[in-house]
């Protein structure tokens, strides 16, 4: 993934701390389309070639802290927040959607020029060879998506949102039950199923997560996976990659003079 990084970040309240600013820019690049950086400190260090874990930890802590000098007052000026309070890794970039929607001055000028051109052509009655405008996405798009759930297209049936909930509750084991499919959850499920419509992959992933000690509360913070975690953009991929699998214990180290078993 990528994110636009604007020059005004050099004039922001974190500009004076070079490393803090550098880490924040790295997180913008590492984030998925929802602004989630679901990685450990060690993983971030590997991806960004960070020279020192303690320095990276200090920068992360600074980005989590309130900043009274920040341009944005939301969340007391914090840049990032933990995804789950039960673990010490994985962050969400606050106001990420605002960063994504920012446009450069040149982009806005180009957009305005195009609007003026279309207006003049319509005024002259010119309709041929005018490229259609991009339709505005409204709530009707979601209504259309709901209507298409479970429909048959090209001979194959599309899985609906309830199917994934049923799979989760059937195979979750000790993981937290999904008792209600809210509108927000349904939109997320529709998005995930459009990317991965094969329910057999979801079933295998849920079973694999249910067998994970970490996902079942076996970690230091006793975090337990829930349905909202499952329907994040990259969770299924991470499960299939073995990120949450139990670590296999290596051979026990022998003491001096001890014979192997």
VENCORTA-V991314 format. One record per pair of residues at least 24 apart in sequence whose C-alpha atoms are under 7 Angstrom apart, sorted by sequence separation. I is the first residue (numbers start at 1). J is the second residue. If there is no record, write none. Layout:
I;J
I;J
This chain:
3;28
161;186
3;29
2;29
1;29
2;30
161;189
1;30
161;190
215;244
1;31
209;239
214;244
1;32
205;236
212;244
212;245
213;246
172;206
205;239
212;246
171;206
172;207
175;210
205;240
209;244
23;59
167;203
171;207
174;210
173;210
159;197
168;206
172;210
20;59
192;231
175;216
192;233
174;216
189;231
188;231
41;89
176;224
40;89
175;224
176;225
177;226
178;227
39;89
40;90
175;225
176;226
39;90
175;226
38;90
37;90
38;91
37;91
36;91
37;92
13;69
36;92
13;70
35;92
36;93
35;93
35;96
4;100
3;100
87;221
86;221
86;222
87;223
86;223
